[in-house]
Amino acid sequence: MSPLVRFGNTLGAGGLALVLAVAFGLQFLLHELPCPLCLLQRVAIALCGLGFVLNLRLGAQPNHYGLVLLSALFGLVVSGRQVLLHVVPGTGAYGSAVLGLHLYSWGVLLFLAVIAGVAVLLIVSGTGRHDHHMRSDSQAAAQFSGFSRLMTLLLVVMIFANAVSAFAQCGPLECPDDPKSYWIVQHLPGFMR
């Protein structure tokens, strides 16, 4: 795997980890619980990030990029649906705006950027041209260290934190459309209130 392709995949994993961290931080700073569509967008972000991590660990392969693309398309559909729910004047918006846009609007832009980024990485890497190229990429990925490892660790930590938060919010049941409090606070006896 070329250094440029490795850097692109590292940037993808780290950037998506940062997006999850910002969404997670805003959840607590602004005291706004994510809606079910917001949680689905976070799942799509996590899956996109895991596709980049697979490339870093196992070498750039078409099926890893396929995971990123399908996850980004899923996220684009979910965030697009949420934008359409709130585009009609008078319907209100969900959550606070960040730099003039709501997080679901940023989601549309993010998923479009991920799709474009993967297209560039596919062109630059030439993935899928030769079988021996993919095998050598797997051997080169064994040198997984430094910045790539740090970004992967950050992504894994943010995925875990978001998963724990989502369970605390929804429990084993379906999340309410407009969540007001955490499920765990209401249903576990003796839990801190």
ABEGO torsion letter per residue (X at the ends): XBAAAAAAAAAAAAAAAAAAAAAAAAAAAAGBBBBAAAAAAAAAAAAAAAAAAAAAAAEBBAAAAAAAAAAAAAAAAAAAAAAAAAABBGAEBBEBBBGGBBAAAAAAAAAAAAAAAAAAAAAAAGBGABAAAAAAAAAAAAABBEAAAAAAAAAAAAAAAAAAAAAAAAEABBBBABBABBAAAAABBGBBX
